[in-house]
Amino acid sequence: MVPPTTAARRSLVRTALKATGTAALAITSTAALALPAAAAPHPAGGPWQNDSYTPRPGQWRPYVLAPQSRDVKPVKVFKADPRQGEIDGSPAAALAKGGGAVRLTGAADRAGSPLLIVDFGKEVAGHLKVRVKGASGDPKLRACFSESVRYMALTPDANDGQGKIAPGCDTANIWNGFPGQPYTADTDSHALPLDGASLPGTVRDKELRGGFRYATLFLDGPGTVDIDAVSLDFTAAPDQRDLDGYRGNFLSSDNLLNKVWYAGAYTVQVNTGASGTAKKWPYEPGEGDHADDPVPHADPKTSVIFDGGKRDRIVWQGDLAVQVPVAYLSTYDRGAIDNSLSSLAAQQLPDGYMPAASLVGQHNQNELRTYGEYVTWFVSNMYDHWMYSGDRAYLDRWWPQLTKATAWLESVRAEDGAGLIGFAESGSCGHYGYSNCGHETYVNALYARNLDQMAAMAKARGDASAATYADRAAVVKKAVNEQLWDEKAGAYRLSREIPGAYPQDGNVAAVLSGIAGGDRAGRALAYLRANNWTGIGSLTVSQSTPNASIPPFYAPLPSGFEVDARLETGDASGLELIRKFWGHQLAQDPGSTFWEHMQPDGSPNLKQFSSLAHGWAAQPTTTLSTKVLGVRPTGPGYASWAVVPFTGDLKWAEGTVPTPHGDIAASWRRTGHGFQLKVTAPRGTSGRLAVPVSASTRRVALDGRTVWAGGEATRPGVSSDGVYVYVDGASAGRHTLTAH
């Protein structure tokens, strides 16, 4: 999702609400009962509770965050505060059915209502269920939801006044309560009607909440309610029968990197929902939160991947750029992938422009042509889908849309006599978190990559346009280097119009697209390391280069690509960036999923309105599988593949990568005598194996037979660049490649 305006983002007032802690549960009716904010989603001693946990080969399942069943229970009571009402009995009674109940007695109005807050220990999604033993005095039971303690409105002025109207809520409604705007009506809490209910019995929230960690129960006025249990119907990933049985997995000697992989996979899993559970933009004034609108052009019987669980809860091209590979590498939810991409492709306008997101509500209709950048993501997403799936019929179905989208991009390039795309004439200046109408490094690097992708797809189809696309890519790359490289700074400029800023996105895109040749890739990445890096990540632009387009903040989308660019060029600091930026997020609520954006101070970008389970932040899941484990497709559908591990400071890594032909299993480890890589590949495929070498490496053997010795290959298909020894043409089956 793209924040509404740069001005709104800049004006955010960053505050934090911190709960006080106490060590044990107790019966209370006169004072608040608070418990520690942190609650791990797995038993004590596991990787999520123990930072010093030592990973063991084969033991990846303890890292999985997805629930084992769709009936999910909270792990603890976070807080029980009677305020001006009463709480009688043990709040812990709300954690499990039977064994007594906890009674809430309301006050004159909701502003003084008792609050019973349960913690599910991680991000969850679905319909809340409350078992009520009894009630008296016509009580009105309601539920609030929050992804974090920081933005849980527990004081009257919290979240711009939300605390006195919807206590315990963060903001999921569009746009009431947007940061800096007064919260004027309760559009976020959900009603749990007791009228006509047969008690004792279970009341189920009829509204879906697509992402939260904490649920707050309160009463809107007098009356009493006896609560026996709270639970959740988990509705994310509705087409995945085995929620925690991932087809793909990853494990390494680094506990934090492992947690990052599984948090990324779970983020995309939480984002996945029924196609009829989108949110329209915007709500009418006073309209309550709901997620029950259909995604246009989507198969209503198949799920889709939304940008975020809480919001926007629509399908976006830019988010799918990360979500599609993550889904392929973890859950392999092919139906949701196809349905999401197809629903967006079907929205193409007559001139070839591809809208950035599902046209669910009026807001998206109004911003129909806002995001020119996202047209490039449509092309890239379709290319990635083809490489991961090998689905030629799907490619052929949407080939006309791909050619028209590329032609639209070329049309806005043709307006500039110097060969670069600029969006001033089209007005499509929107980006993932800022606006720029100039002739930028970033968008032109994305377009150059699109042209390479179109050339590859056209060649596979036997289309004569392949050479045209390839030639055009070379022209764009040359123009970027000639017009946007700053030799003195050693980095690529933001744009011709803003030459004094050197953004993260443009520089890493130039590296990944092959624009940055020679020593320019290393110099551009060195510039970012020296100027944009902080203790918690890499900023969009250095704070020392203010400009009128992009403010300094932490954006997961280009940060993920920076990690890729670093590992692709042999720079191990990419792993350091994962630990800094994504580790920072896992150390805070919800502690299980990744955020939409982050402010320079390390807080979520849009305060209470932020999405803390946003799929475009999940890139390290793909990076760890494709670069650290090293398994990637080199031909459509892994008909050909490569396993080229990036080891960094790791001792070992292993994992499984799903493919249309069957799974590829890979593992590598440093040994006392060198390095060992083991790969098992499915029938109908072949590929490249590689092991890292150094000046001390004497021999490389494949399945026990020497293939490289004394600095030279001893059999055909073997080569070395001084960093790796490569063996091409490896057949299906099991192989062991060792360096001694």
N, C-alpha and C positions, 0 to 999 in steps of 0.2 A: 504494500500500500504506500502511497505517496502522501506525506503530510499536506494539509490544505494550503498553507502559504508559508513562505519563508519568514514573513514578518511575524506571523503567529508563533512560529517555532522560536524565533529569537526573543520573543517577549515572555517566554515561560518563566514563572517564578518557581524555583526548585525548592521544595520543602520535603521533609521526611517525617513520617509518623512512626514512632518506635514504641513497641509494646514493652511493658515492664515484665519481668519474669519472676516466677516463683517455682519452687522445686516439686511440689506435690499437689494432687487434687484434694479438695476439701469441700464439705457442704457449706454453702454461704448464702445469706440473704441480705447482708448488709454491706458487703464490700466486694469490689471486683476481684475475680480470681483469674490470674494470668499465668500462662505457661510459656516456656521458651519458644521463640519463633521458628527455629529450625526443627524440621522433622524429616528424617530420611525415609525414602520410599522402600527400603529393604531392611532386613533384620540387622541388629547390631553386629559389628565385626565385618560387614560386607564392604564393598568398594565405595558405596555412597555415603557411608557413615565414618569411614576410617581413611583419612588422607594418606596414611602410611601403608595402606593395604598393598600387598605384593601380588600382582597378577600372576596366574599360573596358566600355562598352555592348556587349551581345551576348555577353560572355565569362563566362557563368555556370557552365559545365561544370567549370572548375578548382576550384570550391568543393565539388563533389559528393564526399561521403565514401564512398558506397556502392562496393563493388568492381565491377570490370568483368566479372569472372567469379566462379564459385563455388569456384574453386581459388585460395586466398589464401595468399600466402607472407609470412613475417616480413620486416621491413625491415632488421633488424640483430640481432646478439647483444647483449643488454643486459649480461650478466654471465656469466663462467665461473669458478667457484670450486671448486677441488679439495677443499677442506676436509681431511678425513682420508683421502680417496681420491686418485685421480689423474685428470688430464685431459691427454691427449696428442694432438698435432695441432692444426691451427688451428680454433678454435671457429667460424670463418666457414664451415667446411664444412657446417654445419647449415643454411645459408641457401639452398642450391641443390643439386639432384641432380648428381652427378658431380664430378670434381675432387678426390677424396680424401674422407676421413672424419675425424671427431673421435672419439676413444675415451674412454669413461668407465669408470673402474675403481672398483668399489665399496669401501666400508669394511665394518667389522663389522656395522653396522646403518645405518638411514637417517639417524640423527642425525649421522653423519659423512660421509654420501654426498656425492660431488661434485654440484654444481648447474650445469646449463647452462640459461640463461634467455634466451629469444628474445622479441623485441619486435615485435608486429605493427603498431606505429605508431599504432593507433587501436583503439577498441572493435570487437571482432568476435564472432562466435557460430557454434558448430557443433561438428564432430567433428575432433579433432586427428589428424594423420597423421604418422608418423615412419618414414622409410626407414632400415632397418637393414641394413648390409652384412654384419655377422657378429657373433657373440656366443660367449662361452665361460664355463664355470663356473656355469651355471644362474642367470643374473642375473634379477632382478625389476625391470623398468622401469616407472616410474610418472610421472604428469604432475600438476603443480599449476597452478592458474590464479589470476590476480589482475587486477583492474581498475586497480590503481594500485601504484606503488612504495611509497607510504606504508604500505599494509596488506599488503604482501607479506611473509610471515613468514620472515625470513632469520636471525633470532637465536633461540636456544632459548626465551626468554621472550616473544617477540613474539606478539601476538594471544592473550594469556592462556594461553600455553604451546603454541600451535599450531606454533611454529617447530621444536620438537624432534620433532613427530609428523608434520606435513604441511608440510615446508619449501617455501616459495615460494607457499603458498596464501593467499588471503583466505578468508572464510567465506561459503559459499553454502548451507550445510546449515541446516535448521530443526529444532531450536534449538541444537544443540551448538556451544559456543563463542560464544554470544551475549555481547557485551561485558560484562565484569565477572564472567563465569562461567568456570570452568576448562574448558579444551579437553582432553577426556579420551580421545578416540579419533579416529583418522583417518577422518573422514566426508566429506572434501573432495577428496582426490587421487583420480585415476583410474588404474586398472591398464591397462597396455599389454602383455598377455601375449605372450611369445615362445615358449612351449611349443608345439611342433608347427608353428611358423611356418616357411615355406620361405624361407631367407635366401641371398642378399640379397633383400629384399622389403619391402613397406610394411605397417606395423602401424597399424590404424585404431582409435581410441578408440570403443568401443561406446556410451559414455555421451555425451550432449550436454552441453556447457557453454554456457549461453545468453548469457553476456556476460563478456568478459575482454579485456585488452590484452596481458598477459604470460603466457607458458607456461614452466614450470620442469620440466625433466627431471631425475629423480634415480633412484638404485638403492636398493632395499630389501635391503641385504646385499651379500655379495661377488659377484664376477663382472665381466665386461667386456662392453661393448656399443659397436659401431662405428656411429656415426650419420652418415648421408650427407645427409639433408635433413629438414626439418620444414615442414609445410604444414597447411592447414585446409580441410575441406569446409564452406563457409559455408552455413548452413541457415536463416538468418533470411529472412523474407519469401519463403516457398517458392513462392507463387503469382505472384510478380513475375518475369517472364522477363527483362526488361531492367532489371537492378538499378540502374544508374546513369542510366537514361534517363527521368528524371522527366517526368511530364506537366505539372506545374506548376513554375514557377521564379520567382526573385526576384533582383534585382540593384539596387544603389544606389551612390552615390558614397562610401559608408562601408564600408571593408573589414571592420571588426569586425561591423557589423550583418549584412553578407552571410554571414559565417561563422556567426553565431548562427542565421540562417534555416536554413542547410544542416545545422548540428549538430542542430537541433530535428527536422528532417525525418529525419535519420539515426537519431536516438534512437528515434523511433516505428518506423522500419524495423527496427531491431535488436530492438525489443519484439515484432514480428510473427513468429509461428511457427505450426507445424502444431498443430492443435487437440488432438492426442494427445501434446503435449510439455509439459503442465502439471506443477506440483509439488504433491504432497499436503501437508497440514498436520496434525500434524507427522510427522516420521519416527519410526520406532521407535528406541530407544536403540541406537547403534552402526550404524545403517543408513546406507550410503553415499549420497552425493549422486547423484540421478538425476532426470531430467525426462521421464517417459514415461506420465503419467496423462492420461486424457481430460478435456476440459472438458465438464461435464454439459450436455446439450441442444444442443451444438454439432454442426454438420455435420462428420463426421470427415474429409471430403475437402476441406475448405476451412479456410484459416488463420484465426487469431484474433489480437487484439492484447492481449498480456499487459501488466501494469503495468510490469514491469521484465524485462530480459533475464536477469539472474542470479537475481533473486528479487524478489517472491514467485513470479513466473511463474504468475499466475492473472489472470483478467479482473476488473477493478474498475470500478464505475460512475464514481467520482470521476476516475480516470485517463482514462477514455474521454471525459470532458468536454473534455479538451485533445486527446487523440489522434485523435478522429474528425475534427474540422476540419483538423488537421495532415495527416492521411492524404488527405483530400479535396483539399487544396491542393498536395500534393507528388506522391505516388505514385499517387493515385486508386485505391487498393486497395479497391474497393467490396465485394468478397467478404468480406474480413476484417472490414470495418466492419459489414456486415449480420450476419455470423455471430456477432460479439462481442455486439452489442446484443440479438440474438434469444436467445442462450444465457442471458443474464441475465434477460430479460423472461419466459422460460419458467419461472423459479424462483419467481415471485410466490406469496406465501402466501395462504391463503383470505381473510384479512381485508384484503388489499390491500398489506400491507407488502412492500417489495421488498428482498431481501437485497443487501448491498453488493458481494458478490464471488462468483465461481464457487464452488459448494459442492463442492470437490474432496476435502478431507480432514476429519478430525474437528474440527480447530481452527475451521474455518469453520462447521461445523455448530454448534459450541459458541457461536460468536459470531453466530448466525443473526439476532438482532434487535438487534445492538449499535449499528449506525450509522444513526441516523435521518436525518442530513444527506444520506446517499447516496440516500435515496428521492427527494429533490429533484433529484438528478443524473440519475436515470432519466428523469424527465419532460423535463428540459432536453436530455438527449442525444437523445431521440426527436424533439424539436422541431428541433434542429440537423440531424439526419439528414434530416428532411423538407425543411428549407430548402435544404440542399446538393444533395439528390438529386431532390426533387420527386416522390418515389415515393408516390403516393396509395394504392396497393394495400398497401404496407408499413405505412403509417399506419393504414389501416383494419383490417389484421390485428391490430395491437397496441392499437387504441383502447380495447377493454375493460380491458386492463391499465393503460392510462394513467388512465382514469377511476377505477379502483379505487385506484391509488396516490395520486391526488389526494384521494380521499375519506379514505384513511387519514391523510394529512397534516392534512386538515380535522378529523378526529376528535381528534387530539392538540391542535389549536388550540381546539376546542370545550370542552376541559377547563378552559381558562382564561377566566374571565369577562370579562377585559379585552381579548380579541381577539388574543392572541399564541400562537404555538406554544411549547410547552415539553415536554421529553421525560422529565420525572421519573416520570410515571405509567407510561409505556411502557417505561422503562429503556433506550431507544435513544439514549443520550447521546454515543456515539462520534462523533468528527470526524476530519479528515484528519491530525491529529497531536496531539490532546488530547481531553479529555472535558468536556462541559458539559451539565447537565440543566436549566438555567434558561431564561428567556424572553429570547433573544438577538437582537441586531440581525442577525447573520449569517444564521442559519437562516431567520428571518422575511423577510429581504430575498430569499433564494433562493426561498422559498415565494411571495412576491408576484410574482416573475418567472415562476414556474411557472404561476400563475393567468393572467397575461397570455399566456403561451405556449399554455395550454389554450384560452383564449378565441379566439386566432387559429386554432388547429387546428380547434376546434369550428365556427367560422364557415365555414371552408373546406369542411367536411363538411356544412354546412347543418344543424348540430345546434343545437337551441334552448338548450342549456346555455351557449352563448357569452356571453350577457348575464350569467348568474349568475356565471361565472368572472370576468368583467371587474368586476362590482360588488364581488365578494369581494376582488379585488386592491386596489381602492381602500380598502376597510375596513382591510386589513392594513397598507397603506402609511401610512394615517392613524394607526393604533395605534403603529407604530414611531416616527413623528415625535413623537407626543404623549408617549410613555413612555420613549423611549431617546435622544432628542437632548439633549445637555448644552449649553445656550446659553453658559455661562461658558467651558467648555473649547473650544467650537467643534467638537465631534466627537460621534459616536454611541458610547454606552456599550456595554461588552461585553454586559451583560444587566441586567435589573431587579435581580437578586440580587447582581451585582458591578458597581456603578455607577461605581467609581473607576478603571476601566481602559478604554482606547479602542483596540480591536484593529484591525489592518490589514484583516482579512477583512470584518468588519462594516461598516467605513466605505467600503471600495471597493465592496462588494456593494450598499450603499445608493445609491451613485452610479450604478452600472450598471443597477440595477433601476428607476431613476427615483424612488426615495423621496426622495432629497436634492434638493429643489427650491430655487429662488431662489439665494441665495448659499451655501447649506449645502454643496453639492458642493465648491466651491472652498475653503471653510473646513475641511471634513473632510480634504481632500487636503493643505492647508497644515499641519494638525495633524500628519499622518503625516510630512511632510517635516521638520518642526521637531523631532519627538520620536522617530520610529522609524528614520529614515535614519542610515546610517553610511557609511563609505568603501567598503563592499562590498555594500550592499543595504538593504532595508527590513525591519525586524524585525516579527514577528507582533504584538508588543506592546512598548511602550517599557520599557526596563530600569528606568525610574523609577516604573513603576506595577505593582509585584508583585501577584499575585493567585493564588487557589487553583485556577484553571482552566487558563490557557494560559501557558506559559513563553515567554520571548523566544528565538526562533530564526528562521532564514530558511526560509520555506516557499515553494517555487516556485509552488504552485497560487494562493494569493492574491497573490503578487508579480506573476504574469502578469496577474491581473485589475487590479492597481493600475496597471500600465502601460497597459492598455486604458482604465481610468477617466481617467487623465491625458490621453491623446491624445483621448479622446472629448470632454473638456471644453476642448480647445485648449491643454493644458499640455505644452510640449515637454520637460519634465523626465522624461516617460515614456521618451524615448530615452536620457536619461542613466541611468535605472535599468536599462535593458537592458544598457548598456555596463558598468555597475558589477557587477551581480549575475551575469549570464550570462557577461560577460567574465572575471570572477574564476574561474569554473568552467573555461572554455576554456583558461585559463593554467596549469591543473594537469591531472594525469591524470584520466581517459584522454584529455583534450584534444580530444574529438570528440563527446561525448554529455553530457547534463545529469543532475544529481544528484537524489536523492530528497528530501533536506532538507539543511540546513547549520546547524551550531552557530554561536553568536555569534563564535567565534574564526576562522570561515572554513573549518573542517574538516567533513568529512561527518558527518552526525548520528549514525550508529550504527557508527562506526569500521569495522572489517573486515567487518561485517555489512551495511553500506550498499550500496544499489544506486546505481551511478554511471551508469546508463543508464535513467532513469525517465521515462516518457512524460508525466506530468503537469507536467514541467518544460519542456516544449517550446512553451509558449504564444506566445513571441515570433514563431515561424514564422507563426502565424495573424495576429498583430497586424501584422506587417510587410506581409503581403499585403492584409489587409482594411482597414488604416488608413493605413499609409504609402503603399503603392501605391494603396490606397483602393478596391479592388474587393470588393464584397460583394453577396450576394443580398438583394433586397428582396421577392421573391416566391418561392414554392417552385420549386426547381430552376433558379434564375436566369431564370425566365420574365420577371421584371423584375429589374433590377440597378441599382447605383449605383457610380459611380467618383468618389470625393471624397477626393483625396489630402491627407495630412498631411505637410507638407514639413519642419518643424523647421529644423535647420541643414544639411539635405542640399541638394546641388546638382541631383541627378537621381535617378530611380528608374524601373525598368521590370520587367515580369514577365508571366507567363502564368498564368491561372487556369482550370483545367479545369471544365467544366460539362456536364450531360447533353446540351446542345444543340451542344456544340463549345466550343473555347477562347475565352476573352476575353483579348486582348492589350492591355496598357496601358503607356504610358510618359509620364513628365512630366519637364520640366527647366526650370530658371530660364534665361532668356535675357537678353541685354544690354538688351532692351527690355521685358521682362516675364516672362510665364510661358506655357508651351505644354503642352497635354495631348493625347495621341493615343490613341485607343481603337478597337479592332476587335472587334465583337461578332457572335456567330453568328446565323443565321436563326432566326426564331421568338421573338426576345427584343426587349425595348426597355428603356430605362433613363434614368437621370439622370447628367449630366456636370456637373462643377464645377471651377472654378479659383479659387484664392485671389486676393483683391483688397485694395487698400489705398486710402488717400486720394488717392494719385497715379495710380491706374488711370483711364485716360480712356475706354477702349473694350474690349469683349469681342466676339470674332468666332467664329462657328461655321462651319467649312468656308469661311472667307473672307468671310462675310456678317455684318455687325454685328447683334448681338442685344441689346447693352446699351451705353449711352453716356450720358455726363453724369449718371451716377447713376440712370438709369432704364432699364427694359426697353424694347426696341424691337420685340419680337415676343411673341406669346402663349407661355406655358410657361416664361418666363424670370423669375427672381426673385433677390433678394439679401438677405442678412442682415447685410451690412457686412463679413463675413469672407470669404464666397465669393459668386460669381455662379453660379446653378444654371440648367441647361437641362434641362427635363423632356421626356419623350417622345422621346428620341433613338432612332432606329431601328437595326436591325441594319446591319452594314457598318462602313466606316471613317469616323472623324470626327476633326477637329482643332479643339480649342477653345483660343483664345489670349486672353491678357489683355495689353493694351498700356498 
